[in-house]
Amino acid sequence: MKLLLIFFASIVSISSYAQSASSKTILFFGDSITAGLGVDKSKAFPALIQNKIDSAGINYEVINGGLSGETSAGGLRRIDWVLQREIDIMILELGGNDGLRGIDLADTRQNLQQIINKVQTKYPDVRIILAGMQVPPNLGQEYTREFQQIYPDLAEENGLPLIPGILDKLGGNEALMQSDGIHPTVEGHKVIANNIWQTLEPMLM
């Protein structure tokens, strides 16, 4: 029931953007990192990216399509609904929960590829940025290494820009990570936003 309520909250958030007359949109499609779990949504990195866009006077609107607890399989099930709103750019940030649950790596790779395929089929001119993810080494070095390799492989195979490990600069810093060691603080979201902006900004000009 809790997950269902979170899902509907995400729907309401996205639907509110659907009323906008903005001509171009950027979809951040991900899990609790994107959703901003543990911080006010206005302080999560998608909102901070919107602030940067507004300050630059660029005609783009950000859609926060993050859903806490989302796996790559859940994202694949959800993407068709989200794509009812036309998008121009998508930042794909999924797979971290797969790694935490030890989901088969082939399944994660396939799910992410199918999400990419669906987006490109629906909107052939869309530009996709892939956000690389990491997992703790508790499932073994081989699993950890192969999981991390999914993202550069998919980026190369699909010709996508890659942001390698959007949480890389946050690890081990208590000011940037919440006590769970997984989710960014407000300051951590600022670091992520700046990291993403380096790749995203040239696409908007």
ZIURWO-V533466 format. One record per helix or strand. SS is the DSSP state (helix for helix, strand for strand). FROM is the first residue (numbers start at 1). LEN is the number of residues. If there is no record, write none. Layout:
ss/from/len
SS/FROM/LEN
SS/FROM/LEN
This chain:
ss/from/len
helix/2/17
strand/25/6
helix/32/4
helix/41/3
helix/45/12
strand/61/6
helix/72/11
strand/89/5
helix/96/6
helix/105/18
strand/127/5
helix/137/3
helix/141/18
strand/161/3
strand/177/1
strand/184/1
helix/186/19
